[in-house]
């Protein structure tokens, strides 16, 4: 007769370590989605950095020498001026970031949903609980992943620096980590963490909350079942809402993380996310907060679609219950 210890040892990995399994599965799904949509993320970041009014204070001529270009012209410019593969410049730290970020946010959200807040007896999960859970999950995931996000943003701008005749700052991902750590210390690795988690809270309120709410509404109130059609419709909705809520915070985050810094790791352009927001609106207008919205939306929607379809499928294949 088998003992409880034998049964536990023979049980699937997903049952023995459910949180670790969900962390790994979400990391795999995020890697697939990141590789498929990264060129749009690079284009979005370049658009958000262009035309910074604050650069004028440093006498930087880049703002005048690089005229503002739209999404298509920016993407074509990267291909023509830097090479096709440069569309994936910075993809390695982006994958590192999403393994940590997606794993952290998914495990946190499900823990809050299943253990802390709990569903009602009819499997209904109130919207206000989902909103709080989504924002808290985004904060946790993004704080853990901030160093990798910082490296990703700075490496995405290396091609632009080369075209402007400036020396490249990093030889690779590990050199970037080491240099940022040497120049700014541990604090430097968390540069921009405040606007970063603000953005993550808004994006996950749009992504996790919308996906979870729409999916369970469709399953409980329409003839649709918990299948690929329901997952696809829910992910399309979540990608749109996440882009609308997250783009302004994303602009602020990209600018703070890419700004030059002194030896103590303090930014030379912006004192805080509020200061960056104020300078952007006053110097460039309110719509500057939505620079890069089109590539952000075009990326967020397929990213969300690929991520959720992949995540739900590998959960099914691994014997884990649907999200």
C-alpha atoms as one frame of an Amber mdcrd trajectory, in Angstrom:
protein
   0.000   0.000   0.000   1.364   3.416  -0.976   2.039   5.905   1.774   1.097
   9.634   1.641   4.792  10.376   1.067   4.848   8.063  -1.960   1.697   9.631
  -3.376   3.143  13.109  -2.974   6.394  12.065  -4.656   4.531  10.521  -7.600
   2.088  13.400  -8.029   2.645  15.850 -10.877   5.054  18.728 -10.333   2.218
  21.232 -10.711   0.430  19.707  -7.722   3.496  19.502  -5.509   4.718  23.051
  -6.167   1.761  24.947  -7.634   3.143  28.472  -7.230   6.575  27.592  -8.608
   4.917  25.800 -11.530   2.688  28.779 -12.326   5.721  31.075 -12.112   7.627
  28.964 -14.647   4.633  28.522 -16.956   3.907  32.246 -17.040   7.595  32.920
 -17.703   7.536  30.559 -20.694   4.392  32.163 -22.094   5.857  35.658 -21.603
   9.053  34.661 -23.445   7.067  33.555 -26.498   4.997  36.746 -26.462   8.067
  38.962 -25.984   9.978  37.495 -28.933   6.936  37.862 -31.189   6.213  41.513
 -30.386   9.532  43.049 -29.266  10.129  45.220 -32.388   6.980  47.182 -31.538
   8.262  47.710 -28.001  11.553  49.073 -29.322   9.706  51.409 -31.697   7.475
  52.580 -28.863  10.462  53.358 -26.617  12.235  55.338 -29.346   9.087  57.386
 -29.970   8.656  58.131 -26.274  12.222  59.421 -25.931  12.123  61.649 -29.041
  11.523  65.345 -28.553  12.148  65.580 -24.817  11.823  69.250 -23.885  14.001
  68.701 -20.810  17.045  67.923 -22.988  17.271  71.591 -23.921  18.479  72.370
 -20.396  21.589  70.255 -20.958  22.275  71.810 -24.342  21.854  68.435 -26.019
  21.602  68.854 -29.758  19.975  65.470 -30.290  16.529  66.943 -29.916  17.070
  69.309 -32.853  19.048  66.884 -35.020  16.552  64.032 -34.765  13.139  65.202
 -36.048  10.053  63.487 -34.688   9.007  60.474 -36.728   5.870  58.382 -36.547
   5.680  54.686 -35.797   6.232  53.368 -39.329   9.041  55.819 -40.161  10.738
  55.103 -36.844  10.629  51.339 -37.426  11.835  51.691 -41.035  14.537  54.087
 -39.872  15.849  51.522 -37.393  16.000  48.876 -40.138  17.639  51.188 -42.704
  20.064  52.973 -40.383  20.941  50.233 -37.893  19.956  46.912 -39.463  16.980
  44.535 -39.289  18.223  42.604 -36.258  18.463  45.840 -34.271  14.675  45.633
 -33.972  15.434  43.048 -31.290  18.128  45.111 -29.544  17.579  44.695 -25.824
  15.452  41.556 -26.171  17.633  39.530 -23.769  17.042  41.746 -20.702  13.421
  42.056 -21.838  13.045  38.277 -21.599  14.786  38.269 -18.211  12.428  41.009
 -17.122   9.283  39.240 -18.262  10.222  35.948 -16.639  10.481  37.745 -13.291
   7.680  40.250 -13.923   5.095  37.888 -15.392   5.895  35.152 -12.917   5.607
  37.533  -9.993   2.395  39.188 -11.115   0.571  35.992 -12.072   1.436  34.153
  -8.854   0.535  37.212  -6.762  -2.794  37.768  -8.513  -3.914  34.158  -8.238
  -2.852  33.990  -4.591  -4.880  37.117  -3.816  -7.854  35.831  -5.809  -7.919
  32.325  -4.390  -6.591  32.770  -0.840  -6.790  36.383   0.342  -9.986  37.716
  -1.253 -11.646  34.483  -2.368 -14.435  33.920  -4.868 -18.090  33.642  -3.979
 -19.870  30.286  -3.989 -21.118  30.843  -7.546 -17.501  31.426  -8.701 -18.169
  35.151  -9.087 -15.203  37.455  -8.401 -16.248  41.072  -7.725 -14.727  43.724
  -9.977 -13.380  45.794  -7.085 -11.438  42.806  -5.770 -10.078  42.135  -9.241
  -8.979  45.783  -9.597  -7.133  45.744  -6.265  -5.616  42.343  -7.010  -4.461
  43.404 -10.477  -2.814  46.588  -9.203  -1.095  44.831  -6.295   0.138  42.050
  -8.592   1.591  44.636 -10.966   3.386  46.425  -8.131   4.968  43.225  -6.806
   5.989  41.886 -10.215   7.433  45.164 -11.439   9.377  45.966  -8.281  11.100
  42.583  -8.514  11.843  43.090 -12.212  12.943  46.751 -12.129  16.708  46.120
 -12.642  16.077  44.097 -15.807  13.598  46.690 -17.073  16.171  49.452 -16.551
  18.774  47.552 -18.576  16.228  46.829 -21.317  15.255  50.488 -21.759  18.856
  51.722 -21.792  20.015  49.058 -24.239  17.125  49.878 -26.580  18.601  53.375
 -26.941  22.127  52.228 -27.822  21.450  52.215 -31.569  20.207  55.807 -31.370
  23.362  56.882 -29.512  25.527  55.282 -32.197  23.747  57.204 -34.958  24.210
  60.456 -33.032  27.962  59.826 -32.848  27.928  59.171 -29.111  29.980  56.347
 -27.562  28.088  53.185 -26.734  27.572  52.684 -23.028  27.307  48.894 -22.850
  28.946  45.869 -24.480  26.113  43.546 -23.508  23.512  42.706 -20.899  25.900
  41.636 -18.144  28.163  44.636 -18.771  25.112  46.890 -18.525  24.153  45.406
 -15.155  27.728  45.730 -13.890  28.153  49.317 -15.111  24.853  50.526 -13.668
  25.700  48.835 -10.372  29.203  50.372 -10.332  27.967  53.886 -11.149  24.809
  54.049  -9.076  25.085  51.201  -6.600  22.095  49.041  -5.662  19.979  52.189
  -5.733  20.906  52.693  -9.383  19.343  49.338 -10.339  16.023  50.584  -9.024
  16.164  53.936 -10.818  12.702  54.872 -11.983  11.009  52.264  -9.794   8.261
  54.635  -8.682   6.891  55.443 -12.170   7.614  51.841 -13.101   5.322  50.377
 -10.461   2.757  53.111 -11.125   2.677  52.016 -14.749   2.607  48.331 -13.793
  -0.317  48.906 -11.442  -2.298  50.631 -14.203  -1.323  48.130 -16.907  -2.238
  45.136 -14.754  -5.467  46.768 -13.676  -6.166  46.830 -17.405  -4.644  43.472
 -18.328  -5.261  41.046 -15.453  -8.492  42.648 -14.258  -9.999  42.948 -17.753
  -8.955  39.452 -18.839 -10.208  37.800 -15.652 -13.465  39.774 -15.605 -14.295
  39.391 -19.312 -13.348  35.702 -19.406 -15.472  34.721 -16.432 -18.356  36.915
 -17.588 -18.358  35.144 -20.956 -18.134  31.704 -19.346 -20.862  32.359 -16.788
 -23.273  34.481 -18.867 -22.939  33.387 -22.508 -22.943  30.071 -24.402 -19.143
  30.354 -24.774 -17.045  27.822 -22.905 -13.579  28.136 -21.378 -11.779  27.625
 -24.688  -9.510  29.394 -27.174 -12.325  31.627 -28.452 -13.067  32.941 -24.960
  -9.348  33.359 -24.239  -8.848  35.282 -27.494 -11.767  37.682 -26.960 -10.749
  38.327 -23.367  -7.104  39.001 -24.270  -8.058  41.458 -27.039 -10.119  43.454
 -24.537  -7.355  43.365 -21.927  -4.712  44.584 -24.390  -6.752  47.658 -25.354
  -7.607  48.663 -21.790  -4.026  48.114 -20.617  -2.680  50.369 -23.389  -5.108
  53.199 -22.611  -4.339  53.116 -18.889  -0.624  52.445 -19.121   0.763  54.635
 -21.919   1.119  57.931 -19.960   2.927  56.171 -17.110   5.024  54.287 -19.682
   6.200  57.561 -21.255   7.210  58.924 -17.848   8.912  55.648 -16.934  10.938
  55.487 -20.165  12.155  59.074 -19.809  13.162  58.758 -16.166  14.983  55.481
 -16.744  16.836  56.780 -19.828  17.919  60.172 -18.426  21.608  60.868 -17.670
  22.632  60.508 -14.036  25.274  61.828 -11.661  27.686  59.680  -9.666  25.136
  59.242  -6.888  22.602  57.816  -9.328  20.377  60.911  -9.257  18.744  62.003
 -12.508  19.913  65.215 -14.190  16.647  65.961 -16.023  13.841  65.023 -13.650
  13.557  65.097  -9.856  10.583  62.736  -9.740   7.828  61.208 -11.845   5.650
  64.237 -11.023   8.389  66.592 -12.237   8.729  64.572 -15.457   4.957  64.660
 -15.964   4.847  68.423 -15.413   7.750  69.127 -17.785   6.284  66.896 -20.489
   2.848  68.528 -20.377   4.177  72.092 -20.128   6.920  71.690 -22.717   5.274
  69.357 -25.229   1.541  69.333 -24.485  -0.803  66.801 -22.911  -0.731  64.467
 -25.898   3.003  63.949 -25.376   1.877  61.507 -22.667   0.471  59.351 -25.461
   3.596  59.342 -27.608   4.040  55.799 -28.792   0.400  54.881 -28.087  -0.142
  53.261 -31.499   2.868  50.919 -31.315   2.085  50.376 -27.632  -1.456  49.292
 -28.475  -0.367  47.317 -31.531   2.178  45.569 -29.355   0.071  45.166 -26.223
  -2.830  43.567 -28.068  -0.854  40.804 -29.848   1.371  40.422 -26.768  -1.693
  39.882 -24.613  -3.195  37.546 -27.204  -0.033  35.428 -27.536   0.619  35.412
 -23.795  -2.863  34.398 -22.682  -3.382  31.777 -25.390   0.040  30.279 -24.667
  -0.387  30.489 -20.899  -3.817  28.860 -20.884  -2.617  26.121 -23.236   0.516
  25.193 -21.306  -1.476  25.240 -18.053  -3.833  22.722 -19.653  -0.935  20.602
 -20.930   0.730  20.687 -17.502  -2.373  19.637 -15.637  -2.934  23.042 -14.016
  -6.487  24.375 -13.785  -7.466  27.239 -16.152  -6.640  30.767 -15.007
